Amino acid sequence: MIHIHVIEGFLLGVIATSSLAAGLFFLRFWRDTRDSLFLAFAAAFLIEAGNRTAMMFAVHPNDASTWLYLVRCLAFLLIVAGIVYKNRRSSA
């Protein structure tokens, strides 16, 4: 029987790897276009990859500490700031 901790670790690893891949793709798109929105998405996905990696090493990944959720909030705020910055720059 597979223990639930093994499955949780595997799924967190899949999410971390996917976030890392998405962050690298957005970084490549930013390098090609120099669009700040791509940079915001790249930073957010790379932060999320690090956050999920940190969750893998938590004692209870489902009961993660408040700090891990604050880091996730920071990643989402980066995306919102990138959208707001792009819209303000486009309208000016």
PDB file of N, CA, C and O in Angstrom:
ATOM      1  N   MET A   1       0.837  -1.181   0.000  1.00  0.00           N
ATOM      2  CA  MET A   1       0.000   0.000   0.000  1.00  0.00           C
ATOM      3  C   MET A   1       0.886   1.250   0.000  1.00  0.00           C
ATOM      4  O   MET A   1       1.852   1.340   0.758  1.00  0.00           O
ATOM      5  N   ILE A   2       0.551   2.184  -0.839  1.00  0.00           N
ATOM      6  CA  ILE A   2       1.315   3.429  -0.929  1.00  0.00           C
ATOM      7  C   ILE A   2       0.837   4.376   0.166  1.00  0.00           C
ATOM      8  O   ILE A   2      -0.362   4.595   0.338  1.00  0.00           O
ATOM      9  N   HIS A   3       1.778   4.923   0.887  1.00  0.00           N
ATOM     10  CA  HIS A   3       1.439   5.852   1.958  1.00  0.00           C
ATOM     11  C   HIS A   3       1.016   7.191   1.369  1.00  0.00           C
ATOM     12  O   HIS A   3       1.492   7.594   0.307  1.00  0.00           O
ATOM     13  N   ILE A   4       0.130   7.865   2.060  1.00  0.00           N
ATOM     14  CA  ILE A   4      -0.385   9.144   1.596  1.00  0.00           C
ATOM     15  C   ILE A   4       0.723  10.195   1.500  1.00  0.00           C
ATOM     16  O   ILE A   4       0.637  11.099   0.669  1.00  0.00           O
ATOM     17  N   HIS A   5       1.768  10.089   2.340  1.00  0.00           N
ATOM     18  CA  HIS A   5       2.862  11.064   2.311  1.00  0.00           C
ATOM     19  C   HIS A   5       3.664  10.948   1.017  1.00  0.00           C
ATOM     20  O   HIS A   5       4.175  11.945   0.508  1.00  0.00           O
ATOM     21  N   VAL A   6       3.773   9.746   0.494  1.00  0.00           N
ATOM     22  CA  VAL A   6       4.487   9.549  -0.768  1.00  0.00           C
ATOM     23  C   VAL A   6       3.705  10.189  -1.907  1.00  0.00           C
ATOM     24  O   VAL A   6       4.286  10.826  -2.786  1.00  0.00           O
ATOM     25  N   ILE A   7       2.394  10.020  -1.891  1.00  0.00           N
ATOM     26  CA  ILE A   7       1.556  10.604  -2.938  1.00  0.00           C
ATOM     27  C   ILE A   7       1.577  12.128  -2.851  1.00  0.00           C
ATOM     28  O   ILE A   7       1.685  12.804  -3.874  1.00  0.00           O
ATOM     29  N   GLU A   8       1.473  12.672  -1.641  1.00  0.00           N
ATOM     30  CA  GLU A   8       1.529  14.121  -1.460  1.00  0.00           C
ATOM     31  C   GLU A   8       2.857  14.683  -1.949  1.00  0.00           C
ATOM     32  O   GLU A   8       2.879  15.708  -2.631  1.00  0.00           O
ATOM     33  N   GLY A   9       3.957  14.029  -1.612  1.00  0.00           N
ATOM     34  CA  GLY A   9       5.272  14.479  -2.068  1.00  0.00           C
ATOM     35  C   GLY A   9       5.404  14.419  -3.572  1.00  0.00           C
ATOM     36  O   GLY A   9       5.974  15.317  -4.192  1.00  0.00           O
ATOM     37  N   PHE A  10       4.874  13.354  -4.162  1.00  0.00           N
ATOM     38  CA  PHE A  10       4.929  13.223  -5.620  1.00  0.00           C
ATOM     39  C   PHE A  10       4.140  14.340  -6.293  1.00  0.00           C
ATOM     40  O   PHE A  10       4.625  14.961  -7.239  1.00  0.00           O
ATOM     41  N   LEU A  11       2.925  14.599  -5.808  1.00  0.00           N
ATOM     42  CA  LEU A  11       2.094  15.638  -6.418  1.00  0.00           C
ATOM     43  C   LEU A  11       2.692  17.029  -6.219  1.00  0.00           C
ATOM     44  O   LEU A  11       2.627  17.862  -7.124  1.00  0.00           O
ATOM     45  N   LEU A  12       3.267  17.288  -5.062  1.00  0.00           N
ATOM     46  CA  LEU A  12       3.937  18.578  -4.858  1.00  0.00           C
ATOM     47  C   LEU A  12       5.142  18.716  -5.786  1.00  0.00           C
ATOM     48  O   LEU A  12       5.427  19.810  -6.273  1.00  0.00           O
ATOM     49  N   GLY A  13       5.846  17.619  -6.031  1.00  0.00           N
ATOM     50  CA  GLY A  13       6.967  17.646  -6.969  1.00  0.00           C
ATOM     51  C   GLY A  13       6.513  17.923  -8.390  1.00  0.00           C
ATOM     52  O   GLY A  13       7.172  18.657  -9.126  1.00  0.00           O
ATOM     53  N   VAL A  14       5.396  17.341  -8.776  1.00  0.00           N
ATOM     54  CA  VAL A  14       4.848  17.588 -10.118  1.00  0.00           C
ATOM     55  C   VAL A  14       4.463  19.051 -10.267  1.00  0.00           C
ATOM     56  O   VAL A  14       4.761  19.674 -11.286  1.00  0.00           O
ATOM     57  N   ILE A  15       3.800  19.604  -9.249  1.00  0.00           N
ATOM     58  CA  ILE A  15       3.399  21.013  -9.310  1.00  0.00           C
ATOM     59  C   ILE A  15       4.624  21.922  -9.326  1.00  0.00           C
ATOM     60  O   ILE A  15       4.652  22.902 -10.071  1.00  0.00           O
ATOM     61  N   ALA A  16       5.629  21.615  -8.521  1.00  0.00           N
ATOM     62  CA  ALA A  16       6.845  22.436  -8.486  1.00  0.00           C
ATOM     63  C   ALA A  16       7.565  22.395  -9.827  1.00  0.00           C
ATOM     64  O   ALA A  16       8.030  23.425 -10.316  1.00  0.00           O
ATOM     65  N   THR A  17       7.659  21.214 -10.422  1.00  0.00           N
ATOM     66  CA  THR A  17       8.327  21.085 -11.718  1.00  0.00           C
ATOM     67  C   THR A  17       7.553  21.815 -12.804  1.00  0.00           C
ATOM     68  O   THR A  17       8.150  22.470 -13.658  1.00  0.00           O
ATOM     69  N   SER A  18       6.240  21.708 -12.779  1.00  0.00           N
ATOM     70  CA  SER A  18       5.414  22.406 -13.773  1.00  0.00           C
ATOM     71  C   SER A  18       5.531  23.916 -13.612  1.00  0.00           C
ATOM     72  O   SER A  18       5.603  24.644 -14.602  1.00  0.00           O
ATOM     73  N   SER A  19       5.550  24.384 -12.377  1.00  0.00           N
ATOM     74  CA  SER A  19       5.706  25.821 -12.143  1.00  0.00           C
ATOM     75  C   SER A  19       7.075  26.307 -12.607  1.00  0.00           C
ATOM     76  O   SER A  19       7.193  27.397 -13.167  1.00  0.00           O
ATOM     77  N   LEU A  20       8.102  25.505 -12.377  1.00  0.00           N
ATOM     78  CA  LEU A  20       9.437  25.857 -12.842  1.00  0.00           C
ATOM     79  C   LEU A  20       9.481  25.938 -14.363  1.00  0.00           C
ATOM     80  O   LEU A  20      10.059  26.872 -14.919  1.00  0.00           O
ATOM     81  N   ALA A  21       8.879  24.971 -15.034  1.00  0.00           N
ATOM     82  CA  ALA A  21       8.852  24.981 -16.500  1.00  0.00           C
ATOM     83  C   ALA A  21       8.091  26.199 -17.026  1.00  0.00           C
ATOM     84  O   ALA A  21       8.535  26.852 -17.971  1.00  0.00           O
ATOM     85  N   ALA A  22       6.944  26.501 -16.412  1.00  0.00           N
ATOM     86  CA  ALA A  22       6.171  27.669 -16.846  1.00  0.00           C
ATOM     87  C   ALA A  22       6.962  28.957 -16.611  1.00  0.00           C
ATOM     88  O   ALA A  22       6.956  29.852 -17.456  1.00  0.00           O
ATOM     89  N   GLY A  23       7.639  29.052 -15.471  1.00  0.00           N
ATOM     90  CA  GLY A  23       8.447  30.234 -15.191  1.00  0.00           C
ATOM     91  C   GLY A  23       9.571  30.418 -16.191  1.00  0.00           C
ATOM     92  O   GLY A  23       9.863  31.540 -16.603  1.00  0.00           O
ATOM     93  N   LEU A  24      10.205  29.316 -16.587  1.00  0.00           N
ATOM     94  CA  LEU A  24      11.280  29.413 -17.577  1.00  0.00           C
ATOM     95  C   LEU A  24      10.750  29.791 -18.959  1.00  0.00           C
ATOM     96  O   LEU A  24      11.407  30.528 -19.694  1.00  0.00           O
ATOM     97  N   PHE A  25       9.573  29.294 -19.314  1.00  0.00           N
ATOM     98  CA  PHE A  25       8.976  29.692 -20.591  1.00  0.00           C
ATOM     99  C   PHE A  25       8.655  31.179 -20.594  1.00  0.00           C
ATOM    100  O   PHE A  25       8.949  31.874 -21.567  1.00  0.00           O
ATOM    101  N   PHE A  26       8.052  31.677 -19.512  1.00  0.00           N
ATOM    102  CA  PHE A  26       7.736  33.108 -19.450  1.00  0.00           C
ATOM    103  C   PHE A  26       8.995  33.946 -19.421  1.00  0.00           C
ATOM    104  O   PHE A  26       8.997  35.061 -19.942  1.00  0.00           O
ATOM    105  N   LEU A  27      10.064  33.446 -18.829  1.00  0.00           N
ATOM    106  CA  LEU A  27      11.340  34.166 -18.836  1.00  0.00           C
ATOM    107  C   LEU A  27      11.898  34.256 -20.256  1.00  0.00           C
ATOM    108  O   LEU A  27      12.456  35.279 -20.651  1.00  0.00           O
ATOM    109  N   ARG A  28      11.741  33.179 -21.012  1.00  0.00           N
ATOM    110  CA  ARG A  28      12.182  33.208 -22.412  1.00  0.00           C
ATOM    111  C   ARG A  28      11.341  34.189 -23.231  1.00  0.00           C
ATOM    112  O   ARG A  28      11.876  34.918 -24.066  1.00  0.00           O
ATOM    113  N   PHE A  29      10.019  34.208 -22.992  1.00  0.00           N
ATOM    114  CA  PHE A  29       9.166  35.154 -23.711  1.00  0.00           C
ATOM    115  C   PHE A  29       9.523  36.586 -23.341  1.00  0.00           C
ATOM    116  O   PHE A  29       9.497  37.470 -24.198  1.00  0.00           O
ATOM    117  N   TRP A  30       9.859  36.831 -22.064  1.00  0.00           N
ATOM    118  CA  TRP A  30      10.265  38.166 -21.654  1.00  0.00           C
ATOM    119  C   TRP A  30      11.569  38.566 -22.329  1.00  0.00           C
ATOM    120  O   TRP A  30      11.733  39.714 -22.742  1.00  0.00           O
ATOM    121  N   ARG A  31      12.504  37.611 -22.443  1.00  0.00           N
ATOM    122  CA  ARG A  31      13.782  37.901 -23.089  1.00  0.00           C
ATOM    123  C   ARG A  31      13.581  38.301 -24.552  1.00  0.00           C
ATOM    124  O   ARG A  31      14.281  39.170 -25.069  1.00  0.00           O
ATOM    125  N   ASP A  32      12.615  37.654 -25.210  1.00  0.00           N
ATOM    126  CA  ASP A  32      12.370  37.959 -26.615  1.00  0.00           C
ATOM    127  C   ASP A  32      11.620  39.272 -26.813  1.00  0.00           C
ATOM    128  O   ASP A  32      11.903  39.995 -27.769  1.00  0.00           O
ATOM    129  N   THR A  33      10.665  39.602 -25.930  1.00  0.00           N
ATOM    130  CA  THR A  33       9.800  40.768 -26.141  1.00  0.00           C
ATOM    131  C   THR A  33      10.082  41.939 -25.214  1.00  0.00           C
ATOM    132  O   THR A  33       9.700  43.070 -25.515  1.00  0.00           O
ATOM    133  N   ARG A  34      10.752  41.683 -24.080  1.00  0.00           N
ATOM    134  CA  ARG A  34      10.984  42.693 -23.031  1.00  0.00           C
ATOM    135  C   ARG A  34       9.670  43.266 -22.501  1.00  0.00           C
ATOM    136  O   ARG A  34       9.618  44.425 -22.089  1.00  0.00           O
ATOM    137  N   ASP A  35       8.612  42.456 -22.511  1.00  0.00           N
ATOM    138  CA  ASP A  35       7.319  42.855 -21.972  1.00  0.00           C
ATOM    139  C   ASP A  35       7.306  42.568 -20.473  1.00  0.00           C
ATOM    140  O   ASP A  35       7.571  41.442 -20.052  1.00  0.00           O
ATOM    141  N   SER A  36       7.003  43.574 -19.679  1.00  0.00           N
ATOM    142  CA  SER A  36       7.072  43.432 -18.227  1.00  0.00           C
ATOM    143  C   SER A  36       6.045  42.433 -17.682  1.00  0.00           C
ATOM    144  O   SER A  36       6.256  41.865 -16.609  1.00  0.00           O
ATOM    145  N   LEU A  37       4.957  42.211 -18.389  1.00  0.00           N
ATOM    146  CA  LEU A  37       3.962  41.245 -17.925  1.00  0.00           C
ATOM    147  C   LEU A  37       4.536  39.828 -17.935  1.00  0.00           C
ATOM    148  O   LEU A  37       4.262  39.037 -17.033  1.00  0.00           O
ATOM    149  N   PHE A  38       5.332  39.514 -18.956  1.00  0.00           N
ATOM    150  CA  PHE A  38       5.984  38.201 -18.995  1.00  0.00           C
ATOM    151  C   PHE A  38       6.968  38.043 -17.838  1.00  0.00           C
ATOM    152  O   PHE A  38       7.101  36.955 -17.278  1.00  0.00           O
ATOM    153  N   LEU A  39       7.650  39.119 -17.484  1.00  0.00           N
ATOM    154  CA  LEU A  39       8.582  39.069 -16.360  1.00  0.00           C
ATOM    155  C   LEU A  39       7.834  38.839 -15.045  1.00  0.00           C
ATOM    156  O   LEU A  39       8.303  38.090 -14.188  1.00  0.00           O
ATOM    157  N   ALA A  40       6.677  39.478 -14.887  1.00  0.00           N
ATOM    158  CA  ALA A  40       5.877  39.288 -13.677  1.00  0.00           C
ATOM    159  C   ALA A  40       5.389  37.842 -13.578  1.00  0.00           C
ATOM    160  O   ALA A  40       5.432  37.244 -12.502  1.00  0.00           O
ATOM    161  N   PHE A  41       4.927  37.279 -14.698  1.00  0.00           N
ATOM    162  CA  PHE A  41       4.484  35.891 -14.685  1.00  0.00           C
ATOM    163  C   PHE A  41       5.652  34.940 -14.411  1.00  0.00           C
ATOM    164  O   PHE A  41       5.495  33.963 -13.679  1.00  0.00           O
ATOM    165  N   ALA A  42       6.813  35.218 -14.989  1.00  0.00           N
ATOM    166  CA  ALA A  42       7.981  34.372 -14.757  1.00  0.00           C
ATOM    167  C   ALA A  42       8.366  34.384 -13.282  1.00  0.00           C
ATOM    168  O   ALA A  42       8.617  33.334 -12.691  1.00  0.00           O
ATOM    169  N   ALA A  43       8.411  35.570 -12.693  1.00  0.00           N
ATOM    170  CA  ALA A  43       8.773  35.676 -11.276  1.00  0.00           C
ATOM    171  C   ALA A  43       7.749  34.959 -10.400  1.00  0.00           C
ATOM    172  O   ALA A  43       8.113  34.273  -9.446  1.00  0.00           O
ATOM    173  N   ALA A  44       6.472  35.121 -10.727  1.00  0.00           N
ATOM    174  CA  ALA A  44       5.420  34.483  -9.923  1.00  0.00           C
ATOM    175  C   ALA A  44       5.517  32.959  -9.991  1.00  0.00           C
ATOM    176  O   ALA A  44       5.398  32.284  -8.968  1.00  0.00           O
ATOM    177  N   PHE A  45       5.732  32.420 -11.185  1.00  0.00           N
ATOM    178  CA  PHE A  45       5.820  30.964 -11.307  1.00  0.00           C
ATOM    179  C   PHE A  45       7.094  30.421 -10.667  1.00  0.00           C
ATOM    180  O   PHE A  45       7.076  29.330 -10.097  1.00  0.00           O
ATOM    181  N   LEU A  46       8.187  31.153 -10.749  1.00  0.00           N
ATOM    182  CA  LEU A  46       9.420  30.698 -10.099  1.00  0.00           C
ATOM    183  C   LEU A  46       9.292  30.753  -8.577  1.00  0.00           C
ATOM    184  O   LEU A  46       9.802  29.878  -7.878  1.00  0.00           O
ATOM    185  N   ILE A  47       8.617  31.773  -8.067  1.00  0.00           N
ATOM    186  CA  ILE A  47       8.360  31.840  -6.624  1.00  0.00           C
ATOM    187  C   ILE A  47       7.465  30.675  -6.213  1.00  0.00           C
ATOM    188  O   ILE A  47       7.699  30.047  -5.180  1.00  0.00           O
ATOM    189  N   GLU A  48       6.453  30.387  -7.008  1.00  0.00           N
ATOM    190  CA  GLU A  48       5.547  29.279  -6.693  1.00  0.00           C
ATOM    191  C   GLU A  48       6.273  27.938  -6.733  1.00  0.00           C
ATOM    192  O   GLU A  48       5.972  27.051  -5.934  1.00  0.00           O
ATOM    193  N   ALA A  49       7.222  27.779  -7.649  1.00  0.00           N
ATOM    194  CA  ALA A  49       8.012  26.542  -7.687  1.00  0.00           C
ATOM    195  C   ALA A  49       8.826  26.392  -6.408  1.00  0.00           C
ATOM    196  O   ALA A  49       8.899  25.301  -5.844  1.00  0.00           O
ATOM    197  N   GLY A  50       9.428  27.463  -5.956  1.00  0.00           N
ATOM    198  CA  GLY A  50      10.165  27.419  -4.703  1.00  0.00           C
ATOM    199  C   GLY A  50       9.259  27.172  -3.512  1.00  0.00           C
ATOM    200  O   GLY A  50       9.630  26.468  -2.572  1.00  0.00           O
ATOM    201  N   ASN A  51       8.076  27.751  -3.555  1.00  0.00           N
ATOM    202  CA  ASN A  51       7.109  27.570  -2.474  1.00  0.00           C
ATOM    203  C   ASN A  51       6.657  26.116  -2.382  1.00  0.00           C
ATOM    204  O   ASN A  51       6.580  25.561  -1.285  1.00  0.00           O
ATOM    205  N   ARG A  52       6.361  25.499  -3.512  1.00  0.00           N
ATOM    206  CA  ARG A  52       5.936  24.093  -3.501  1.00  0.00           C
ATOM    207  C   ARG A  52       7.086  23.174  -3.083  1.00  0.00           C
ATOM    208  O   ARG A  52       6.865  22.151  -2.435  1.00  0.00           O
ATOM    209  N   THR A  53       8.291  23.538  -3.452  1.00  0.00           N
ATOM    210  CA  THR A  53       9.442  22.756  -3.018  1.00  0.00           C
ATOM    211  C   THR A  53       9.597  22.847  -1.505  1.00  0.00           C
ATOM    212  O   THR A  53       9.897  21.849  -0.850  1.00  0.00           O
ATOM    213  N   ALA A  54       9.394  24.033  -0.950  1.00  0.00           N
ATOM    214  CA  ALA A  54       9.467  24.197   0.504  1.00  0.00           C
ATOM    215  C   ALA A  54       8.351  23.418   1.190  1.00  0.00           C
ATOM    216  O   ALA A  54       8.553  22.882   2.280  1.00  0.00           O
ATOM    217  N   MET A  55       7.182  23.350   0.568  1.00  0.00           N
ATOM    218  CA  MET A  55       6.077  22.594   1.153  1.00  0.00           C
ATOM    219  C   MET A  55       6.401  21.104   1.208  1.00  0.00           C
ATOM    220  O   MET A  55       5.936  20.407   2.110  1.00  0.00           O
ATOM    221  N   MET A  56       7.194  20.605   0.256  1.00  0.00           N
ATOM    222  CA  MET A  56       7.551  19.192   0.270  1.00  0.00           C
ATOM    223  C   MET A  56       8.335  18.816   1.520  1.00  0.00           C
ATOM    224  O   MET A  56       8.247  17.685   1.999  1.00  0.00           O
ATOM    225  N   PHE A  57       9.094  19.758   2.040  1.00  0.00           N
ATOM    226  CA  PHE A  57       9.932  19.479   3.199  1.00  0.00           C
ATOM    227  C   PHE A  57       9.260  19.852   4.517  1.00  0.00           C
ATOM    228  O   PHE A  57       9.864  19.720   5.581  1.00  0.00           O
ATOM    229  N   ALA A  58       8.012  20.316   4.452  1.00  0.00           N
ATOM    230  CA  ALA A  58       7.265  20.610   5.670  1.00  0.00           C
ATOM    231  C   ALA A  58       6.851  19.296   6.338  1.00  0.00           C
ATOM    232  O   ALA A  58       6.692  18.275   5.670  1.00  0.00           O
ATOM    233  N   VAL A  59       6.683  19.333   7.628  1.00  0.00           N
ATOM    234  CA  VAL A  59       6.311  18.128   8.365  1.00  0.00           C
ATOM    235  C   VAL A  59       4.932  17.645   7.932  1.00  0.00           C
ATOM    236  O   VAL A  59       4.731  16.455   7.690  1.00  0.00           O
ATOM    237  N   HIS A  60       3.993  18.567   7.839  1.00  0.00           N
ATOM    238  CA  HIS A  60       2.647  18.256   7.377  1.00  0.00           C
ATOM    239  C   HIS A  60       2.320  19.190   6.209  1.00  0.00           C
ATOM    240  O   HIS A  60       1.899  20.323   6.444  1.00  0.00           O
ATOM    241  N   PRO A  61       2.499  18.754   4.962  1.00  0.00           N
ATOM    242  CA  PRO A  61       2.292  19.645   3.821  1.00  0.00           C
ATOM    243  C   PRO A  61       0.867  20.193   3.719  1.00  0.00           C
ATOM    244  O   PRO A  61       0.669  21.305   3.229  1.00  0.00           O
ATOM    245  N   ASN A  62      -0.106  19.442   4.165  1.00  0.00           N
ATOM    246  CA  ASN A  62      -1.484  19.935   4.101  1.00  0.00           C
ATOM    247  C   ASN A  62      -1.747  21.023   5.133  1.00  0.00           C
ATOM    248  O   ASN A  62      -2.614  21.874   4.931  1.00  0.00           O
ATOM    249  N   ASP A  63      -1.016  21.003   6.223  1.00  0.00           N
ATOM    250  CA  ASP A  63      -1.162  22.000   7.276  1.00  0.00           C
ATOM    251  C   ASP A  63       0.015  22.957   7.232  1.00  0.00           C
ATOM    252  O   ASP A  63       0.687  23.167   8.242  1.00  0.00           O
ATOM    253  N   ALA A  64       0.262  23.524   6.091  1.00  0.00           N
ATOM    254  CA  ALA A  64       1.439  24.375   5.895  1.00  0.00           C
ATOM    255  C   ALA A  64       1.335  25.637   6.742  1.00  0.00           C
ATOM    256  O   ALA A  64       0.246  26.065   7.124  1.00  0.00           O
ATOM    257  N   SER A  65       2.472  26.207   7.018  1.00  0.00           N
ATOM    258  CA  SER A  65       2.507  27.396   7.859  1.00  0.00           C
ATOM    259  C   SER A  65       1.991  28.618   7.099  1.00  0.00           C
ATOM    260  O   SER A  65       1.834  28.606   5.878  1.00  0.00           O
ATOM    261  N   THR A  66       1.741  29.646   7.860  1.00  0.00           N
ATOM    262  CA  THR A  66       1.228  30.892   7.290  1.00  0.00           C
ATOM    263  C   THR A  66       2.229  31.497   6.321  1.00  0.00           C
ATOM    264  O   THR A  66       1.835  32.135   5.344  1.00  0.00           O
ATOM    265  N   TRP A  67       3.518  31.308   6.576  1.00  0.00           N
ATOM    266  CA  TRP A  67       4.546  31.895   5.713  1.00  0.00           C
ATOM    267  C   TRP A  67       4.455  31.368   4.288  1.00  0.00           C
ATOM    268  O   TRP A  67       4.664  32.117   3.334  1.00  0.00           O
ATOM    269  N   LEU A  68       4.146  30.089   4.138  1.00  0.00           N
ATOM    270  CA  LEU A  68       4.034  29.534   2.791  1.00  0.00           C
ATOM    271  C   LEU A  68       2.871  30.155   2.031  1.00  0.00           C
ATOM    272  O   LEU A  68       2.957  30.361   0.821  1.00  0.00           O
ATOM    273  N   TYR A  69       1.790  30.452   2.735  1.00  0.00           N
ATOM    274  CA  TYR A  69       0.653  31.092   2.081  1.00  0.00           C
ATOM    275  C   TYR A  69       0.929  32.560   1.784  1.00  0.00           C
ATOM    276  O   TYR A  69       0.427  33.097   0.797  1.00  0.00           O
ATOM    277  N   LEU A  70       1.716  33.208   2.622  1.00  0.00           N
ATOM    278  CA  LEU A  70       2.087  34.593   2.339  1.00  0.00           C
ATOM    279  C   LEU A  70       2.995  34.682   1.112  1.00  0.00           C
ATOM    280  O   LEU A  70       2.902  35.634   0.337  1.00  0.00           O
ATOM    281  N   VAL A  71       3.860  33.706   0.936  1.00  0.00           N
ATOM    282  CA  VAL A  71       4.714  33.677  -0.257  1.00  0.00           C
ATOM    283  C   VAL A  71       3.848  33.476  -1.508  1.00  0.00           C
ATOM    284  O   VAL A  71       4.087  34.102  -2.540  1.00  0.00           O
ATOM    285  N   ARG A  72       2.848  32.606  -1.409  1.00  0.00           N
ATOM    286  CA  ARG A  72       1.935  32.399  -2.533  1.00  0.00           C
ATOM    287  C   ARG A  72       1.158  33.678  -2.837  1.00  0.00           C
ATOM    288  O   ARG A  72       0.929  34.003  -4.003  1.00  0.00           O
ATOM    289  N   CYS A  73       0.752  34.406  -1.794  1.00  0.00           N
ATOM    290  CA  CYS A  73       0.056  35.678  -1.979  1.00  0.00           C
ATOM    291  C   CYS A  73       0.965  36.683  -2.682  1.00  0.00           C
ATOM    292  O   CYS A  73       0.505  37.441  -3.537  1.00  0.00           O
ATOM    293  N   LEU A  74       2.245  36.697  -2.333  1.00  0.00           N
ATOM    294  CA  LEU A  74       3.203  37.572  -2.990  1.00  0.00           C
ATOM    295  C   LEU A  74       3.287  37.259  -4.486  1.00  0.00           C
ATOM    296  O   LEU A  74       3.357  38.169  -5.312  1.00  0.00           O
ATOM    297  N   ALA A  75       3.281  35.981  -4.826  1.00  0.00           N
ATOM    298  CA  ALA A  75       3.351  35.593  -6.239  1.00  0.00           C
ATOM    299  C   ALA A  75       2.128  36.104  -6.998  1.00  0.00           C
ATOM    300  O   ALA A  75       2.254  36.612  -8.113  1.00  0.00           O
ATOM    301  N   PHE A  76       0.947  35.970  -6.396  1.00  0.00           N
ATOM    302  CA  PHE A  76      -0.259  36.447  -7.061  1.00  0.00           C
ATOM    303  C   PHE A  76      -0.279  37.968  -7.150  1.00  0.00           C
ATOM    304  O   PHE A  76      -0.754  38.523  -8.141  1.00  0.00           O
ATOM    305  N   LEU A  77       0.229  38.643  -6.132  1.00  0.00           N
ATOM    306  CA  LEU A  77       0.295  40.103  -6.177  1.00  0.00           C
ATOM    307  C   LEU A  77       1.263  40.595  -7.254  1.00  0.00           C
ATOM    308  O   LEU A  77       1.058  41.662  -7.832  1.00  0.00           O
ATOM    309  N   LEU A  78       2.312  39.823  -7.522  1.00  0.00           N
ATOM    310  CA  LEU A  78       3.219  40.173  -8.623  1.00  0.00           C
ATOM    311  C   LEU A  78       2.491  40.131  -9.967  1.00  0.00           C
ATOM    312  O   LEU A  78       2.703  40.994 -10.819  1.00  0.00           O
ATOM    313  N   ILE A  79       1.646  39.140 -10.147  1.00  0.00           N
ATOM    314  CA  ILE A  79       0.873  39.045 -11.385  1.00  0.00           C
ATOM    315  C   ILE A  79      -0.079  40.231 -11.493  1.00  0.00           C
ATOM    316  O   ILE A  79      -0.174  40.850 -12.553  1.00  0.00           O
ATOM    317  N   VAL A  80      -0.782  40.553 -10.418  1.00  0.00           N
ATOM    318  CA  VAL A  80      -1.713  41.684 -10.436  1.00  0.00           C
ATOM    319  C   VAL A  80      -0.963  42.985 -10.704  1.00  0.00           C
ATOM    320  O   VAL A  80      -1.434  43.822 -11.473  1.00  0.00           O
ATOM    321  N   ALA A  81       0.201  43.165 -10.076  1.00  0.00           N
ATOM    322  CA  ALA A  81       0.993  44.374 -10.311  1.00  0.00           C
ATOM    323  C   ALA A  81       1.469  44.448 -11.757  1.00  0.00           C
ATOM    324  O   ALA A  81       1.497  45.529 -12.345  1.00  0.00           O
ATOM    325  N   GLY A  82       1.841  43.315 -12.333  1.00  0.00           N
ATOM    326  CA  GLY A  82       2.247  43.308 -13.738  1.00  0.00           C
ATOM    327  C   GLY A  82       1.116  43.693 -14.663  1.00  0.00           C
ATOM    328  O   GLY A  82       1.329  44.410 -15.641  1.00  0.00           O
ATOM    329  N   ILE A  83      -0.086  43.224 -14.366  1.00  0.00           N
ATOM    330  CA  ILE A  83      -1.254  43.574 -15.190  1.00  0.00           C
ATOM    331  C   ILE A  83      -1.579  45.053 -15.060  1.00  0.00           C
ATOM    332  O   ILE A  83      -1.839  45.727 -16.057  1.00  0.00           O
ATOM    333  N   VAL A  84      -1.564  45.560 -13.830  1.00  0.00           N
ATOM    334  CA  VAL A  84      -1.864  46.976 -13.609  1.00  0.00           C
ATOM    335  C   VAL A  84      -0.810  47.848 -14.288  1.00  0.00           C
ATOM    336  O   VAL A  84      -1.153  48.840 -14.931  1.00  0.00           O
ATOM    337  N   TYR A  85       0.455  47.493 -14.153  1.00  0.00           N
ATOM    338  CA  TYR A  85       1.527  48.266 -14.778  1.00  0.00           C
ATOM    339  C   TYR A  85       1.381  48.276 -16.294  1.00  0.00           C
ATOM    340  O   TYR A  85       1.560  49.316 -16.926  1.00  0.00           O
ATOM    341  N   LYS A  86       1.059  47.135 -16.876  1.00  0.00           N
ATOM    342  CA  LYS A  86       0.919  47.068 -18.330  1.00  0.00           C
ATOM    343  C   LYS A  86      -0.274  47.895 -18.804  1.00  0.00           C
ATOM    344  O   LYS A  86      -0.186  48.573 -19.828  1.00  0.00           O
ATOM    345  N   ASN A  87      -1.382  47.846 -18.074  1.00  0.00           N
ATOM    346  CA  ASN A  87      -2.566  48.623 -18.463  1.00  0.00           C
ATOM    347  C   ASN A  87      -2.350  50.107 -18.294  1.00  0.00           C
ATOM    348  O   ASN A  87      -2.820  50.889 -19.121  1.00  0.00           O
ATOM    349  N   ARG A  88      -1.659  50.522 -17.255  1.00  0.00           N
ATOM    350  CA  ARG A  88      -1.368  51.956 -17.073  1.00  0.00           C
ATOM    351  C   ARG A  88      -0.415  52.462 -18.146  1.00  0.00           C
ATOM    352  O   ARG A  88      -0.568  53.574 -18.652  1.00  0.00           O
ATOM    353  N   ARG A  89       0.575  51.633 -18.491  1.00  0.00           N
ATOM    354  CA  ARG A  89       1.547  52.030 -19.503  1.00  0.00           C
ATOM    355  C   ARG A  89       0.900  52.104 -20.884  1.00  0.00           C
ATOM    356  O   ARG A  89       1.257  52.961 -21.693  1.00  0.00           O
ATOM    357  N   SER A  90      -0.062  51.198 -21.157  1.00  0.00           N
ATOM    358  CA  SER A  90      -0.715  51.177 -22.472  1.00  0.00           C
ATOM    359  C   SER A  90      -1.652  52.362 -22.637  1.00  0.00           C
ATOM    360  O   SER A  90      -1.797  52.887 -23.741  1.00  0.00           O
ATOM    361  N   SER A  91      -2.299  52.795 -21.537  1.00  0.00           N
ATOM    362  CA  SER A  91      -3.268  53.899 -21.661  1.00  0.00           C
ATOM    363  C   SER A  91      -2.583  55.260 -21.681  1.00  0.00           C
ATOM    364  O   SER A  91      -3.198  56.242 -22.095  1.00  0.00           O
ATOM    365  N   ALA A  92      -1.335  55.346 -21.248  1.00  0.00           N
ATOM    366  CA  ALA A  92      -0.639  56.636 -21.207  1.00  0.00           C
ATOM    367  C   ALA A  92      -0.059  57.015 -22.540  1.00  0.00           C
ATOM    368  O   ALA A  92       0.557  58.073 -22.666  1.00  0.00           O
TER     369      ALA A  92
END
